[in-house]
Amino acid sequence: MNRNMVRMVTAIAVFFCLLWIFGLGWAVKNYYAGKPDQVPQKTNVTSKIDNKKGLNVVALGDSLTRGTGDETGKGYVGDLVDEIKEKTKKPVQLTNLGIIGQRSDQLKKQIQQKEVGRQLEKADVILVTIGGNDLFRGGQGLMDFQSKNIAVIEKKYLSNLKFIFEQIRRNNHKANVFFVGLYNPFIELDHGKEMSKVVRRWNYDSAEVSAAFPKIIFVPTFDLFELKVNDYLYSDKFHPNTKGYKLIAERVASLLTW
C-alpha cells in the first residue's frame, strides 16, 4: 500500500471517528435537555382530597338549644351529636351558642357578632331553635293569643327569622341548617287547643321562610308532643324532659344524610 493510500484510509477513519464522537455528544445533549434541573418530589395525591378528620356542629337559639329540663344535660343537641358520631364514625366538635330565654331579636344581634360568624364559617351542620319565647313570653302568650297583638309579634318574629337565615348563609352557604319548629306545651290547659292553632300557624309561616333558603330544613315537632305532652315535659311544664329531647333529636337525625 503506497503512502497516498495510507493517508486516505487514515483520513476516512478519523472522519468517521469524529462523526461518531459528534453524534454521541448530540445524543447526550438532547437526552439531558429534556430533564428537569431537580428531581421532582413525589406528588401528595391526598392533598387534593378532603381529608377532614371530623365534623363541626354549631347550635344557636334558646333554652331548647341549651337543653334546659334534660336531667342528662345533653338536650336534643347532645343526643344528636351522639347520633352523628355513630353514623359517621367521625369525631364531632360542638359549639353550643344557645342562650336561655333568648328571643329572635336577641339572636338577630348575636348572629352578627364576629366570633359567631367565625364559628358558622367552619360549621358542617347548623342547628337552630328560636320563636318559643317570642310566642309564649313566659305564659303571656296564653293571655293575648287571640288579640291583634299576636299578629304584630309574629310579623316581627318572621322578619327577624329571615334576617337570621340571611346572616347564616352569608357566613356559610354549604352547611345543612336544621330549624326546629315549635310544640305546644299548654295543649292540655284551658284554651290549649286554641293555642295549638296559633302554634301551627307560626310553624307554617316559619317553614315558609325556611323554604326560601337553600339547605335550610324546617323540622316539625308539634306532632311529637301533641298526644302525650305531659309525658315529655320537664317539671316546669314548658321545657322537654330527657324523653322529649330524645324525640326531637331522633326527628332531626332522621333527616341527616352523609
C-alpha positions in Angstrom: 0.0 0.0 0.0 1.5 3.3 -1.1 1.8 6.3 1.1 -1.2 8.2 -0.5 -3.4 5.2 0.1 -2.4 5.1 3.8 -3.2 8.8 4.1 -6.6 8.3 2.5 -7.6 5.4 4.8 -6.4 7.3 7.8 -8.3 10.4 6.9 -11.5 8.3 6.4 -11.0 6.7 9.8 -10.5 10.0 11.5 -13.6 11.4 9.8 -15.8 8.6 11.0 -14.3 8.7 14.5 -15.1 12.5 14.7 -18.5 11.8 13.3 -19.2 9.2 15.9 -18.0 11.5 18.7 -20.1 14.3 17.4 -23.1 12.1 17.2 -22.6 10.8 20.7 -22.3 14.3 22.1 -25.5 15.4 20.2 -27.4 12.4 21.6 -26.3 13.0 25.2 -27.1 16.7 24.9 -30.7 16.0 23.7 -31.2 13.4 26.3 -30.4 15.7 29.3 -32.1 18.7 27.7 -35.4 17.1 28.5 -34.6 16.5 32.1 -35.5 19.0 34.9 -32.8 20.6 36.9 -34.1 18.9 40.0 -35.8 15.6 40.5 -39.5 16.3 41.2 -40.8 15.5 44.7 -43.4 12.7 45.0 -46.8 14.2 44.4 -49.1 14.0 47.5 -52.3 12.8 45.9 -54.3 13.1 49.2 -53.7 16.8 49.3 -56.4 17.2 46.7 -58.9 15.1 48.7 -61.0 16.4 51.5 -59.1 14.8 54.4 -61.1 16.5 57.1 -61.0 14.3 60.2 -64.0 15.5 62.0 -67.3 17.4 61.7 -68.2 20.8 63.2 -71.7 21.4 64.6 -72.8 24.8 65.7 -76.1 25.2 67.7 -77.9 28.6 68.0 -81.0 29.6 69.8 -82.7 29.5 73.2 -83.1 27.2 76.2 -84.0 24.2 74.0 -80.6 24.5 72.4 -79.1 24.6 75.9 -81.0 21.5 76.9 -83.0 23.0 79.8 -85.0 20.3 81.5 -82.9 17.4 80.5 -81.5 15.6 83.5 -78.6 14.3 81.5 -77.6 17.8 80.5 -77.4 16.8 76.8 -80.6 18.2 75.4 -81.5 17.4 71.8 -78.2 18.9 70.6 -76.1 16.4 72.7 -78.3 13.5 71.7 -78.0 14.4 68.0 -74.2 14.8 68.3 -74.1 11.2 69.7 -76.1 10.1 66.7 -73.9 11.9 64.2 -70.8 10.2 65.8 -72.4 6.8 65.5 -73.5 7.4 61.8 -70.3 8.9 60.5 -67.7 7.3 62.8 -66.0 10.6 63.0 -65.2 12.9 65.9 -67.6 15.9 66.3 -66.7 19.3 67.5 -69.7 21.0 69.1 -70.1 24.8 69.6 -73.3 25.5 71.6 -74.2 29.2 71.4 -77.7 28.8 72.8 -78.8 31.3 75.4 -81.6 30.6 77.9 -84.6 32.9 77.3 -83.4 34.2 74.0 -85.9 35.7 71.6 -85.5 36.2 67.9 -84.5 39.8 68.1 -81.7 38.8 70.5 -80.5 36.0 68.3 -80.5 38.6 65.4 -78.0 40.6 67.4 -75.9 37.6 68.5 -75.5 36.2 65.0 -73.9 39.5 63.8 -71.0 39.1 66.3 -67.7 38.4 64.6 -66.9 35.3 66.7 -70.3 33.8 66.0 -69.7 34.4 62.3 -66.3 32.7 62.5 -67.9 29.6 64.1 -70.6 29.5 61.5 -68.0 29.6 58.7 -66.5 26.3 60.0 -69.7 24.5 60.5 -70.8 21.4 58.7 -74.2 21.3 60.5 -76.1 24.2 62.0 -78.9 23.8 64.5 -81.4 26.5 65.4 -84.2 26.7 67.9 -86.0 30.1 68.3 -89.5 31.5 68.5 -90.9 29.9 71.6 -90.0 32.9 73.8 -91.4 35.3 71.2 -94.7 33.5 71.2 -95.2 32.3 74.7 -93.4 35.1 76.6 -93.4 33.2 79.9 -97.1 32.3 79.6 -98.2 35.8 78.5 -99.0 34.2 75.1 -101.8 32.3 76.7 -103.4 35.6 77.8 -103.3 37.5 74.5 -103.1 34.9 71.8 -106.5 36.0 70.4 -105.6 39.7 70.3 -104.3 41.6 67.4 -101.0 42.0 69.3 -100.0 38.4 68.5 -100.1 39.2 64.7 -97.7 42.1 65.3 -95.4 39.9 67.3 -95.4 37.2 64.7 -94.6 39.7 61.9 -91.6 41.0 63.8 -90.5 37.4 64.6 -90.7 36.4 60.9 -88.7 39.4 59.9 -86.0 38.5 62.5 -86.0 34.9 61.3 -85.4 35.9 57.7 -82.5 38.1 58.8 -81.0 35.3 60.9 -81.2 32.9 57.9 -79.7 35.5 55.6 -76.8 36.0 58.0 -76.2 32.3 58.3 -76.0 32.0 54.6 -73.6 35.0 54.3 -71.2 33.1 56.6 -71.8 29.6 55.3 -73.6 28.7 52.1 -72.9 24.9 52.2 -73.8 23.6 55.7 -77.2 22.0 56.3 -79.3 24.1 58.6 -81.9 22.4 60.7 -84.5 24.7 62.2 -86.5 23.1 64.9 -90.2 24.0 65.0 -92.4 24.8 68.0 -94.6 22.4 70.0 -97.4 23.5 72.3 -96.6 22.7 76.0 -100.0 24.1 77.1 -102.2 21.8 74.9 -104.0 20.3 77.9 -104.7 23.6 79.7 -107.7 25.9 79.2 -107.6 27.4 75.7 -104.9 24.8 74.8 -106.5 23.8 71.6 -106.9 27.4 70.5 -103.3 28.0 71.3 -102.4 25.0 69.2 -103.9 26.8 66.2 -101.6 29.7 66.8 -98.6 27.4 67.2 -99.4 25.6 63.9 -99.7 28.9 62.1 -96.3 30.1 63.4 -94.8 26.8 62.3 -96.3 27.1 58.9 -95.1 30.6 58.4 -91.7 29.7 59.8 -91.4 26.8 57.4 -92.2 29.1 54.5 -89.4 31.4 55.5 -87.1 28.4 55.7 -88.1 27.2 52.3 -86.9 30.4 50.7 -83.3 29.5 51.5 -81.1 26.6 50.2 -80.5 23.7 52.5 -82.4 25.2 55.5 -84.7 22.5 56.7 -87.7 23.0 58.9 -88.0 20.2 61.4 -91.6 19.8 62.8 -92.0 18.8 66.4 -95.6 19.7 67.1 -96.9 16.2 66.5 -94.3 14.6 68.8 -95.8 16.3 71.8 -99.4 16.5 70.7 -100.9 13.3 72.2 -98.8 12.8 75.3 -97.4 16.2 76.1 -97.0 15.7 79.8 -95.0 12.5 79.3 -92.4 14.5 77.5 -92.3 17.7 79.6 -90.0 18.7 82.4 -91.4 19.6 85.8 -91.8 23.2 84.7 -94.4 22.0 82.2 -92.7 24.0 79.5 -89.3 22.5 78.5 -88.9 19.0 77.3 -87.6 16.3 79.6 -85.0 13.7 78.7 -87.5 11.7 76.7 -88.8 14.8 74.9 -85.4 15.9 73.9 -84.6 12.4 72.6 -87.8 12.6 70.4 -86.5 15.9 68.9 -83.0 14.5 68.3 -84.4 11.4 66.6 -86.6 13.6 64.3 -83.6 15.7 63.3 -81.3 12.6 62.9 -83.9 11.1 60.5 -83.2 14.0 58.1 -79.4 13.7 58.2 -77.7 12.3 55.1 -74.0 11.7 54.6 
